[in-house]
Amino acid sequence: MKRLEGYRGFILERLRKINVEIGDEIVIEKNNEIIEGILMPRSMLGDDKHVVIKLRNGYNVGVKIESETIIRLKKKRKIKVERKIESIKKKALPKIAIIGTGGTIASRVDYKTGAVYPALTPEDLYAFVPEIEGIATIDTETLFNIFSEDMTPQHWTRIAEKIAEKIEEEYKGIIIPHGTDTMAYTAAALSFALQRTPIPIVLVGAQRSSDRPSSDAAINLICSTHVAVKAPFAEVVVVMHGSSSDEYCLVHRGTKVRKCHTSRRDAFQSINAKPLAIVKPNGKIEMLMEKYSPRREDREYELKAKFDSKVALLKMYPGIREDLIETLIDRGYHGIVIEGTGLGHAPSRLLKTIRRAIEEEIPIVMTSQCIWGRINMNVYRTGVELLNAGVIPGEDMLPETATVKLMWILAQTRDLKEVRELMLTNIAGEINPRTTHGTYLKSWIR
């Protein structure tokens, strides 16, 4: 019996009569219109009146089949989805590890259920992006498969510990496919958890799924593989599209990157810093920053992969009530990051509650909800009063980076003096000594 995944009833019988199977080219004649395409599988939850075909432009469309509709087989096509990789592994190529956590970039659609499942075997990746077989030999492992919004500090710990295992196994680089929505948080967490890493640790994602003609998945993965194999730096980075076209990807430091658009392929930008590098699909890497941690042959590094999840990120807004902070205090939270206005401000009516929190040894860190620039709490009276109360200035750290850093610090110490000292110490490139206008938007492009 021919494989016709997802089809049933009326349409299944019509397809069987013309001896077609998934992957064959078919012609549909309906209402004096001719539609040609490749027969695709479909969800078993669908009705029994439609076929799904892939048009030449790459888009999938559903066509309703009625009794008078003509369906003809145009061409039998043999699709080979499995790929033998023994010959590839025999090549003298650098070996990299890919640790799957979920996300659009390394997934396929299960047409039986309509669900998305991970496709992270070497066979899957070599078939999906054949270009990487000339760049590296890959070993893959799916650690978990979750939506990025479900990521927790406990997941960060597991990722960091798994990376440490791979470092010990002497891989040239490590790639972490990840959902884009919270990828910046995970990048910051790994930057603090894995210090002095000897090899690049590359987080990569996709804004658009691989079955869309405008998908960014393949180029992002190709560029990430080049970075993992031969980049001169050894840091935690995010590699994503650098423009709306497929010209190049950007390499962002893990503590300085933010997703700035919901759907654009170049959604990720470095904030208050230049990207580390530009990487092109042909493998050319152009460094944009002179200061970076270099790749090393030794395997010495420091793993500090614990995080305190009882840290809150609180955004200031007109009319915010004091009881929000009081609730955090009463619920036993260990730290608070404030996303303040402008140079680092909060309404003066919150000052009493903020003082109470600090007196109870709950550190409070001030950042800005402005995207670019650094805070300066010495300019206006409210800022000075907050400093005098013991609020820790977050310099030019992103609010999300400051939140992850405070989680990481509080897992090591609850001493308020030590927390302050560590928050003001540049550990993983999260604090610049000074912020210049040259890091605003894309003015770094040469």
Secondary structure as UniProt FT lines:
FT   TURN            5..6
FT   HELIX           9..17
FT   TURN            18..19
FT   TURN            22..23
FT   STRAND          25..30
FT   TURN            31..32
FT   STRAND          33..40
FT   TURN            44..45
FT   STRAND          50..54
FT   TURN            56..57
FT   STRAND          60..64
FT   TURN            67..68
FT   STRAND          70..75
FT   HELIX           86..90
FT   STRAND          95..100
FT   TURN            105..106
FT   STRAND          107..110
FT   TURN            111..114
FT   STRAND          115..118
FT   HELIX           122..128
FT   HELIX           130..134
FT   STRAND          137..142
FT   HELIX           148..150
FT   HELIX           153..168
FT   TURN            169..170
FT   STRAND          173..177
FT   TURN            181..182
FT   HELIX           183..193
FT   STRAND          194..195
FT   STRAND          201..204
FT   TURN            210..211
FT   TURN            213..214
FT   HELIX           217..230
FT   STRAND          236..241
FT   STRAND          249..253
FT   TURN            254..255
FT   STRAND          257..259
FT   TURN            265..266
FT   STRAND          268..270
FT   STRAND          277..279
FT   TURN            281..282
FT   STRAND          285..287
FT   STRAND          302..303
FT   STRAND          311..315
FT   TURN            318..319
FT   HELIX           323..330
FT   TURN            331..332
FT   STRAND          335..341
FT   TURN            342..344
FT   HELIX           348..350
FT   HELIX           351..359
FT   TURN            360..361
FT   STRAND          364..368
FT   TURN            377..378
FT   HELIX           381..389
FT   STRAND          392..393
FT   TURN            395..396
FT   HELIX           399..410
FT   TURN            411..412
FT   HELIX           416..423
FT   HELIX           437..439
FT   TURN            441..444
//
